[in-house]
Amino acid sequence: MTRIIAVANQKGGVAKTTTVASIGAALAELGQKVLVVDLDPQACLTFSLGLDPETLDMSLHDVLLERVSAGMVVTPTDDGMDLMPATIDLAGTEAHLLTRTGREHALRLALEDVAADYSYVLFDCSPSLGVLTINALTAADEVLIPLQCETLSHRGVGQLLDTVRDVQRLTNPRLKVLGVLPTLFDSRTNHSKEVIADITERYELPVLDPPIAKSIRFAEAPARGRSVLATATRARGAESYRSLARQLIESGEED
């Protein structure tokens, strides 16, 4: 069974791309077949995994517009996972989808010919609640919410959860919230711990452990076109993502 996880939060700068790249690489290390999908027109995931979005002939944009099949766009990466890349053209995809019947299902239908080849499919959602993010939530089994451990970082989480409930009601009743992943965590301060406690109480969401510690290693990795697991293999953050990947596999085996 393929497990499809959307990594979503309409707030930018919360480590969505880092989380997709790192969990994807960690799952690949553990022998899982992984596809990561870049749903952000800024194409940060594509760049972070060693591809130049400006030189790509085909991308997710072409797949969603039904110009090519998903299999024609999927590209292997040095981190052991496959990537469905994005380009700036994806910014215009939403306008095209808005004119189509069943637009919320475009991504799910586009992935039908490749999803079964993978144990995990991870969506790196754009920092919005537009059509592309709705497509990701409609196609996913679960949603993972990275959350920056800073003041007011939870603003917008309620709106995202409202969107999740709408998707559950209208387009994807099987969608579940996997939990909140604390990122940019500083264990030396009480503030980071207070933010986590506030989220747990306010939204009654599971909080994944371990939290992802703030580290310059995450900023250095994209410049080398690799995940942090390759560029700083024994860094604390890399080990945290490995732990999360093991938990995902174990929870899947229990199900």
C-alpha positions in Angstrom: 0.0 0.0 0.0 1.2 3.5 -0.9 1.1 6.0 1.9 0.6 9.6 0.7 1.4 12.4 3.1 0.9 16.1 2.4 3.2 18.4 4.3 1.2 21.6 4.6 1.1 25.0 6.3 0.1 28.2 4.6 2.7 30.1 6.7 6.0 30.3 4.9 9.4 29.6 6.5 8.3 26.7 8.7 10.6 24.1 7.1 8.0 22.3 4.8 10.6 21.8 2.1 13.3 20.7 4.5 10.9 18.2 6.1 9.9 16.7 2.8 13.5 16.4 1.6 14.7 15.0 4.9 12.0 12.5 5.7 12.1 11.4 2.1 15.8 10.8 2.3 15.5 9.1 5.6 12.8 6.7 4.3 15.0 6.0 1.3 17.9 5.1 3.6 15.6 2.6 5.3 14.9 0.9 2.0 11.6 2.5 1.2 10.7 3.5 -2.3 9.8 7.3 -2.1 8.4 9.9 -4.5 8.5 13.6 -3.4 6.3 16.0 -5.3 7.1 19.8 -5.5 3.8 21.7 -5.4 5.3 25.1 -4.9 5.9 27.4 -7.9 9.0 28.7 -6.1 10.4 25.2 -6.8 12.5 25.2 -3.6 12.3 21.4 -3.2 13.4 20.9 -6.9 16.4 23.2 -6.4 17.2 21.7 -3.0 17.5 18.2 -4.5 19.9 19.3 -7.2 17.8 20.3 -10.2 17.7 23.7 -11.9 14.0 24.6 -12.4 14.9 27.0 -15.1 16.4 24.3 -17.3 13.6 21.7 -17.1 11.7 20.8 -20.2 8.8 19.2 -18.3 7.5 19.6 -14.8 4.4 19.0 -12.6 2.7 21.8 -14.5 2.7 19.8 -17.7 1.4 16.7 -15.8 -1.5 18.6 -14.2 -2.5 20.1 -17.6 -2.5 16.6 -19.0 0.2 17.3 -21.5 2.4 14.4 -20.4 2.1 11.5 -18.0 3.5 11.6 -14.5 6.0 8.9 -15.3 7.6 11.1 -18.0 8.4 13.8 -15.4 9.6 11.8 -12.4 13.3 12.2 -11.9 15.7 10.2 -9.7 17.8 12.2 -7.1 21.1 11.6 -5.4 19.3 11.1 -2.1 17.7 7.9 -3.2 14.2 9.2 -3.8 12.4 10.2 -6.9 11.2 13.7 -7.5 8.3 15.2 -9.5 9.8 18.7 -10.0 8.2 22.1 -10.2 9.0 25.2 -12.2 7.6 28.8 -12.1 5.0 27.6 -14.7 3.2 26.1 -11.8 2.1 29.6 -10.8 -0.2 29.6 -13.8 -1.5 26.0 -13.2 -4.2 27.1 -10.6 -5.8 29.5 -13.1 -6.1 26.6 -15.6 -7.5 24.2 -13.0 -10.1 26.7 -11.9 -11.9 26.3 -15.2 -12.0 22.5 -15.0 -14.7 20.3 -13.5 -13.4 18.2 -10.7 -10.3 20.4 -10.3 -9.7 19.2 -6.8 -8.9 15.7 -8.1 -6.4 16.7 -10.8 -3.3 15.7 -8.7 -4.8 12.4 -7.5 -5.8 11.4 -11.0 -2.4 12.5 -12.4 -0.5 10.3 -10.0 -2.6 7.1 -10.5 -0.1 5.7 -13.0 2.9 6.0 -10.7 1.8 6.1 -7.1 1.5 2.3 -6.8 5.3 2.0 -7.5 6.1 3.7 -4.2 5.8 3.0 -0.5 5.6 6.7 0.3 4.6 9.8 -1.7 5.3 13.1 0.0 3.8 16.5 -1.1 5.7 19.7 -0.5 2.7 22.1 -0.5 3.0 25.8 -1.3 2.5 28.4 1.5 -1.2 29.0 0.6 -4.6 27.3 0.8 -5.1 27.5 -3.0 -6.2 24.9 -5.5 -2.8 23.2 -5.5 -2.9 22.6 -1.7 -6.5 21.5 -1.9 -5.4 19.0 -4.6 -2.7 17.7 -2.3 -5.1 17.3 0.6 -7.6 15.5 -1.7 -4.9 13.1 -2.9 -3.3 12.4 0.5 -4.0 9.9 3.2 -2.6 12.2 5.9 -1.4 15.7 6.5 1.7 16.7 8.5 1.9 20.2 9.7 5.4 21.7 10.4 5.1 24.4 12.9 7.8 27.0 13.7 8.4 27.2 17.5 8.1 31.0 17.7 5.6 33.5 18.9 2.3 33.6 17.0 3.5 30.7 14.7 0.2 29.0 15.3 -1.7 31.8 13.5 -3.3 30.2 10.5 -3.2 26.6 11.9 -6.9 27.0 12.7 -7.6 28.0 9.1 -5.7 25.1 7.8 -7.6 22.7 10.0 -10.9 24.3 8.7 -9.7 23.5 5.2 -8.8 20.0 6.2 -12.3 19.5 7.6 -13.8 20.9 4.3 -11.7 18.4 2.3 -12.8 15.5 4.6 -16.4 16.5 4.1 -16.3 17.2 0.3 -13.4 15.5 -1.5 -11.5 13.1 0.7 -13.2 11.6 3.7 -10.2 9.3 4.5 -7.8 12.3 5.2 -6.3 12.3 8.7 -4.1 14.7 10.5 -0.8 12.9 11.2 0.2 15.7 13.7 2.2 18.8 14.2 6.0 18.7 13.7 7.8 21.4 15.8 10.6 23.0 13.8 13.2 25.6 14.5 13.1 24.3 18.0 15.5 25.8 20.6 15.6 23.5 23.7 17.5 26.2 25.7 14.4 28.4 25.9 11.1 27.9 27.7 9.4 29.8 24.8 9.7 26.9 22.3 8.2 24.5 24.9 5.4 27.0 25.6 4.5 27.2 21.9 4.3 23.4 21.7 2.1 23.2 24.8 -0.1 26.0 23.5 -0.7 24.1 20.2 -1.5 20.8 22.0 -4.1 22.6 24.2 -5.5 24.9 21.6 -6.0 22.5 18.7 -5.9 19.1 20.5 -3.4 17.8 17.8 -0.8 15.1 18.3 2.7 16.6 18.5 5.4 14.5 16.8 8.6 13.8 18.6 11.5 14.6 18.4 11.2 18.3 17.5 13.5 19.5 14.8 16.2 21.7 16.4 17.2 25.0 14.8 20.5 24.5 12.9 22.6 26.3 10.2 23.0 22.8 8.6 19.5 23.0 7.1 20.4 26.2 5.3 23.6 24.9 4.0 22.2 21.7 2.4 20.2 23.2 -0.5 23.2 24.9 -1.9 24.7 21.5 -2.4 21.6 20.0 -4.0 21.2 17.4 -1.3 19.3 16.8 1.9 20.8 17.4 5.3 21.1 13.7 5.7 23.8 13.7 3.0 25.5 17.0 3.8 25.6 16.7 7.7 24.8 13.0 8.1 25.3 12.9 11.9 23.8 16.3 12.7 21.1 16.4 15.4 18.5 17.5 12.9 19.4 14.6 10.5 19.0 12.1 13.3 15.7 13.6 14.3 14.3 13.1 10.8 15.6 9.5 10.8 13.7 8.9 14.0 10.5 10.3 12.5 11.0 8.1 9.4 11.3 5.1 11.6 8.2 6.0 13.4 6.3 6.4 10.1 7.3 2.9 9.1 6.4 1.4 12.4 3.0 3.1 12.5 2.4 1.8 8.9 3.2 -1.7 10.0 0.8 -1.4 12.9 -2.0 -0.4 10.6 
